[in-house]
């Protein structure tokens, strides 16, 4: 009995490159020609870094809000215990409050005033951090109720890679969020406002692998486009799943020796990583 051959691993980056030009993808990943990816412009890199920093800030603020909320719960619990103890001693806060205005020595602060002030400060801080967190998410194109599970290049939130050895597929979203009980993949593109096939295919692969790894495929994914962080929601449906299947099948066929279809164009070839060695490159 022959041993089953393991599948060559195909990544989301490869799927995106294939959508641009199958021949370019073949040269880079099948023939394994040496190439160097076109570096991001300084502006694009800065926009990308700023977006990641917003994710970190939002996470920090949400954490601080949680700490403030925790302190509030602890404080109320401690006050309740103390009040219960003092009630047994006939010296409760309620008793003292009822006699507060009848005391002749009014310049002394009563304990109830201190409690109200502390509670007010904690609630204010909690609300402030929570609001700032929601504002930062909105500016980054993310639902204000989303909780970041992973962000690529973040200093606070570890990135996630999804891998299916059985299907020979892997992906690494720019971010993963939990929104309305669903795990939602996000890809951020700072240099373009236009959604292209390569963007959608990569997002579809993220969704498929999240379903394979976590058991439930997300109903949609998010693309955040351009400098102004325009959010585009990409739904997962049967037609798009079949599209992804057909693209992966074409890539597998090329790996097995079927010729790739070149898609030369002036713009594509100008920015191609392997244009110097491609015989199909565009020329005027």
C-alpha positions in Angstrom: 0.0 0.0 0.0 1.5 3.3 -1.1 2.0 6.1 1.5 -0.2 9.1 0.8 1.8 12.1 -0.2 1.4 15.2 2.0 0.1 18.3 0.4 2.3 21.3 -0.3 1.3 24.1 2.1 -0.5 27.0 0.5 -0.7 30.3 2.4 -3.2 33.2 2.2 -0.4 35.4 0.8 0.1 32.8 -2.0 -3.6 32.8 -2.8 -3.5 36.6 -3.1 -0.5 36.5 -5.3 -2.1 33.9 -7.5 -5.2 36.1 -8.0 -2.9 38.8 -9.4 -1.0 36.6 -11.8 -0.7 32.8 -11.8 2.6 32.8 -13.7 4.2 35.2 -11.2 3.0 33.0 -8.3 4.4 29.9 -10.1 7.9 31.5 -10.5 8.0 32.5 -6.9 6.5 29.5 -5.1 6.7 26.5 -7.4 9.9 27.2 -9.3 11.2 29.0 -6.1 13.0 31.7 -8.0 14.8 34.1 -5.8 12.8 37.3 -5.3 12.5 40.2 -3.0 9.0 41.6 -2.2 8.4 45.2 -3.1 8.8 47.2 0.1 6.0 49.3 1.5 6.3 53.0 1.0 7.2 55.1 4.1 3.6 56.5 4.2 2.0 53.1 3.9 4.2 51.7 6.6 3.4 54.6 8.9 -0.3 54.1 8.3 0.0 50.5 9.0 2.0 51.1 12.2 -0.5 53.7 13.4 -3.4 51.3 12.9 -1.6 48.6 15.0 -0.9 51.2 17.7 -4.7 52.0 17.9 -5.4 48.4 18.5 -2.8 48.4 21.3 -4.3 51.6 22.8 -7.8 50.3 22.6 -6.8 47.1 24.4 -5.0 49.0 27.1 -7.9 51.3 27.7 -10.3 48.4 27.8 -8.0 46.7 30.3 -8.0 49.8 32.5 -11.8 50.0 32.3 -11.9 46.4 33.5 -9.6 47.3 36.4 -11.7 50.2 37.3 -14.8 48.1 37.2 -13.1 45.4 39.3 -12.2 48.0 41.9 -15.7 49.3 42.0 -17.1 45.8 42.7 -14.5 45.1 45.4 -15.1 48.5 47.0 -18.9 48.0 47.1 -18.4 44.5 48.5 -16.1 45.8 51.3 -18.5 48.6 52.1 -21.3 46.1 52.4 -19.3 44.0 54.7 -18.3 46.9 56.9 -21.8 48.3 56.9 -23.1 44.8 57.9 -20.6 44.7 60.7 -21.4 48.2 61.9 -25.1 47.5 61.7 -24.6 44.8 64.3 -22.8 47.4 66.4 -25.7 49.9 65.9 -23.2 52.2 64.1 -24.2 51.6 60.4 -23.7 54.1 57.6 -27.5 54.3 57.2 -27.9 55.2 60.8 -25.1 57.8 60.6 -26.6 59.3 57.4 -30.0 59.7 59.0 -28.4 61.8 61.8 -25.9 63.6 59.6 -27.8 66.9 59.5 -28.6 67.0 63.2 -24.9 66.9 64.2 -23.7 70.1 65.7 -20.1 69.6 64.5 -20.8 69.8 60.8 -17.3 70.6 59.6 -16.2 66.9 59.9 -16.5 64.7 56.8 -18.9 61.8 57.3 -17.9 58.5 56.0 -20.8 58.4 53.6 -19.5 61.5 51.7 -16.1 59.7 51.2 -17.8 56.6 49.9 -19.9 58.6 47.4 -16.8 60.5 46.2 -14.8 57.3 45.7 -17.6 55.6 43.9 -18.0 58.6 41.6 -14.3 58.7 40.7 -14.2 55.0 39.9 -17.3 55.1 37.8 -16.0 58.2 36.0 -12.6 56.6 35.2 -14.3 53.4 34.1 -16.6 55.2 31.8 -13.8 57.4 30.4 -11.6 54.5 29.5 -14.5 52.6 28.0 -15.5 55.5 25.8 -12.0 56.2 24.7 -11.6 52.5 23.8 -14.8 52.6 21.7 -13.7 55.8 19.9 -10.3 54.3 19.0 -11.9 51.2 17.6 -14.3 53.3 15.5 -11.4 55.3 14.1 -9.7 52.0 13.1 -12.7 50.8 11.3 -13.7 48.2 14.0 -17.0 47.6 15.7 -16.9 49.3 19.1 -18.0 46.2 20.8 -15.3 44.0 19.2 -12.7 42.3 21.4 -9.3 41.9 19.9 -8.0 38.3 20.0 -5.0 38.8 17.8 -3.3 41.6 15.9 -0.3 41.1 13.6 2.7 43.3 14.7 1.0 44.2 18.0 3.2 44.6 21.1 0.3 43.6 23.4 -1.9 41.1 21.4 -0.2 38.0 20.0 -0.9 37.2 16.3 -2.6 34.0 15.3 -1.8 31.6 12.5 -4.4 29.1 11.3 -3.1 25.9 9.9 -4.8 22.8 8.3 -2.2 20.2 7.5 -4.9 17.9 6.2 -5.9 20.4 3.5 -2.4 21.9 3.1 -3.5 25.5 3.9 -2.4 28.2 6.3 -3.3 31.8 6.9 -2.4 34.7 9.2 -5.0 37.5 9.4 -3.9 41.0 10.2 -6.3 40.8 13.1 -8.9 38.5 14.7 -11.8 39.9 16.7 -14.7 38.4 18.7 -17.9 40.2 17.5 -21.3 39.0 18.6 -20.0 35.6 19.6 -18.3 35.1 16.3 -14.6 35.0 15.6 -14.1 37.5 12.7 -10.9 37.8 10.6 -9.7 41.3 9.5 -7.2 42.3 6.9 -5.9 45.9 6.7 -4.9 47.6 3.5 -3.7 51.1 3.9 -2.5 51.9 0.3 -5.8 51.2 -1.6 -9.5 52.0 -1.3 -10.5 49.5 -4.0 -11.4 45.9 -3.0 -9.9 43.4 -5.4 -10.1 39.6 -5.8 -6.8 39.0 -4.0 -8.2 40.8 -0.9 -11.4 38.8 -0.9 -9.7 35.4 -1.5 -7.3 35.9 1.3 -10.2 36.8 3.7 -12.2 33.7 2.5 -9.2 31.5 3.3 -9.0 33.1 6.8 -12.7 32.3 7.3 -12.3 28.7 6.1 -9.4 27.9 8.3 -11.0 29.6 11.4 -13.9 27.2 10.7 -11.5 24.2 10.4 -9.6 25.1 13.6 -12.3 26.5 15.8 -15.2 24.4 14.5 -17.5 27.3 13.4 -16.8 29.3 10.2 -17.3 33.0 10.6 -20.4 34.3 8.7 -18.3 37.2 7.4 -14.9 38.9 7.4 -13.8 42.5 7.3 -11.5 44.4 5.0 -10.3 47.8 6.2 -9.3 49.8 3.2 -7.3 53.0 2.6 -6.0 55.8 4.8 -9.5 56.5 6.2 -10.1 52.9 7.3 -13.2 52.2 5.2 -14.7 49.0 6.5 -16.0 46.5 3.9 -17.9 43.4 5.1 -17.4 40.3 3.0 -20.0 37.6 3.5 -19.2 34.0 3.4 -21.6 32.0 1.1 -21.6 28.9 -1.1 -20.7 30.7 -4.3 -17.6 32.3 -2.7 -16.6 29.0 -1.1 -16.7 27.3 -4.5 -14.6 30.2 -6.0 -12.0 29.6 -3.3 -12.1 25.8 -4.0 -11.5 26.4 -7.7 -8.6 28.7 -7.1 -6.9 26.3 -4.7 -7.5 23.4 -7.2 -5.9 25.4 -10.0 -2.9 26.1 -7.8 -2.6 22.4 -6.9 -2.7 21.5 -10.6 0.1 24.0 -11.4 2.2 22.5 -8.5 1.6 19.1 -10.2 2.9 20.4 -13.6 0.0 22.1 -15.4 1.2 25.4 -17.1 0.2 28.6 -15.3 -1.8 31.3 -17.1 0.2 34.5 -17.4 -1.8 37.7 -16.9 0.6 40.5 -17.9 -0.4 44.1 -17.8 1.5 47.4 -17.5 0.6 48.1 -13.9 0.9 44.5 -12.6 4.3 43.9 -14.3 5.7 47.3 -13.2 5.3 46.2 -9.5 5.9 42.5 -10.0 8.6 40.9 -7.7 9.8 38.6 -10.5 9.5 40.8 -13.6 13.2 40.6 -14.4 12.9 36.8 -15.0 9.4 36.5 -16.4 9.2 35.9 -20.2 5.6 37.0 -20.3 6.2 40.5 -18.7 4.4 43.4 -20.3 6.4 45.5 -22.8 5.3 48.4 -24.9 
